[in-house]
Amino acid sequence: MFDSSFQLLLRRLGLVFLLYTLLRAVFFAFNSDHFAEASAGQVALAFVHGLRFDVAALVSINSLFILLSLLPHGNLQHPGYQKTLQWLFVLTNAPFIALALVDVEFFKFIGRRSGNEVLTITGDVMGQLGQLAGYYWYMGIGFVGLVIAIIKLYPKSDAIPERKPVLWQRYLRLLLVAGFVVLGIRGGIQLKPLRPAHAFVHEHASLGHLSLNTPFTFIKSIGKTTLEEKHFFTSDEELLANLPVKPGRYDTPTGEPLQENVVLIVLESFASEYIGALNNGEGYTPFLDSLASKGLLFRNSFANGRKSIEALPSILSGLPSLLPDPYITSPYQSNTIYSAGHLLRSAGYTTAFFHGATNGTMGFNQYTQMAGIQHYYGLDEYPSELRAAHFDGNWGIFDEPYLQYTVQEMNKFSQPFFSTVFTLSSHQPYTVPAQYKGKFPKGELEIHESVGYADHALREFFSTASKQPWYENTLFIIVADHTQKSIRPEYQNELGYHRVPLLLFHPAKKLEADVQKVTQHTDILPTMVDYLQLPTDKLMLFGQSVLDSAATGHALLYNGVSYYMVQQDGVTELTARDEVRSYTFPELMATDKVHVTQEQTLKAYVQYFKNKMLANDLYFWQQKH
């Protein structure tokens, strides 16, 4: 089975494997200032972690070469066949070597490993080819040198004596190797295939870029939609002038930072349609309704996206879901993003994320790491002796026992702490524990009963939490990730599909705000910063604090075709052809009158999102203003 053909294959792939490590070392040498805060040991671990991504890229690129090297029939050692394999090997790997070398310098401009966006700048590159070749001449020489080295160092067949296994062994070997190739491309046996976000597990998030390699990020971006720059405004100054949220708004708080805890509860699929307090008492959430009478329930609140995987970047990072693909799986997932974990950890907070589903579900564990959150609690962390009894048979742990578990874990945290709890039971197939069958209203949709159960679990959570020493010193923020099935006609429109509850509650304080203002997911992070009086310039400009009486409320939505900006005095739509339409709010009735200010504001947001996402420069004012 380990004949000359197999040994040659391993040696040839090993050559590329060593080359990837060399390219990573070159990347580090040219961009060492980006990793200056990391110790030598942490850098070494990033190199080791990168081997996983190297294997995934290597076997993806060379899968045809691997197949042809191990064909069960024919004379694989024939000189002509071996020469063909050599040229296939060189021509297959050379373009990806070029990509990796280009990224050594291009990384300085975009701050992330490149994806398929490099294909969109081919025209610009060709137009500037002479100038670029003159400026980066050493990259061209390096590329030619590496290709020549591959040709010269390529292991030859006459270096290993030929031993031919019998035919059945060849077939078995090919089958086993195919299995290892698939495993290598997936990056292991984990729930979700390997993707760039898996690289960001280091204490210093920047080391994720070192662990990655450009061939891997490029391959993973194939088929993903790239953004197109917009030029509604000619300068950053003009762009900023047309945005309602300005840089520096939270740089200098009026008082000292509060040492209070924050518990953020994200309710699975809790559409506003199901909330009695938002529908004249007609709903399935008696506890949430009662809590609303003691806190702030915003009546015109919107999710920035339609999926759970789109909710976390909006809620934890202030980044709205304005991409064709979820940010977590997009080519831009390794962009520089400052999130709740980063901001609160720097203020001395213990940070945690709780989700009772299988670890890796929707990439939450990777994203929360990227968001700077220290501790992730999934199904694997739930007490093993309780899992079978509390498992819902589909996704994970039922809400009631899981929410009780989160209280007990939070009791172990030092204060102040920031905890996000993502519920589960109101997810399809809407399972309710056997002991609660028939206790909650069935309603008209299958989700209604599970919403009633989840609301009950929330009641029990607050009952237990209210007895804990940290309770009176805690701000609770409750929001839904997205909407679900609808039965009420008034919610069956573009705005209704995004309407979710947003509730702020403090056991020891009466909070003040205009609950009629338009709010959105991306308002949550600036609200926490504003409430806790944390000085920072690391907030994007999409959201604003809901507690800021001077802030104008708005929500940004994207349905895959058009962008919408919702404000109390109207809704503005920017179509795929850059046509602008206006509607009344909340009826969403078309109107002939286009408000110039609203049009300019929406265009500014779209240009800000697209251009700065492409440039990985969403916080550009930190250097310029």
Secondary structure, 3 states (H helix, E strand, C coil): CCCHHHHHHHHHHHHHHHHHHHHHHHHHHHCHHHHCCCCHHHHHHHHHHHHHHHHHHHHHHCHHHHHHHCCCCCCCCCHHHHHHHHHHHHHHHHHHHHHHHHHHHHHHHHCCCCCHHHHHHHHHHHHCHHHHHHHCHHHHHHHHHHHHHHHHHCCCHHHCCCCCCCHHHHHHHHHHHHHHHHHHHHCCCCCCCCCHHHHCCCCCCCHHHHHCCHHHHHHHHCCCCCCCCCCCCCCHHHHHHCCCCCCCCCCCCCCCCCCCEEEEEEECCCCHHHCHHHCCCCCCCHHHHHHHCCCEEECEEECCCCCHHHHHHHHHHCCCCCCCCCHHHCCCCCCCCCCHHHHHHCCCCEEEEEECECCCHHHHHHHHHHCCCCEEECHHHCCHHHHHHHECCCCEECHHHHHHHHHHHHCCCCCCEEEEEECCCCCCCCCCCHHHCCCCCCCCCCHHHHHHHHHHHHHHHHHHHCCCCCHHHEEEEEEECCCCCCCCHHHCCCCHHHECCEEEECCCCCCCCCCCCEEEHHHHHHHHHHHHCCCCCCCCCCCCCCCCCCCCCCEEEECCCCEEEEECCEEEEECCCCCEEEECCCCCCEECCCCHHHHHHHHHHHHHHHHHHHCCCCCCHHHHC
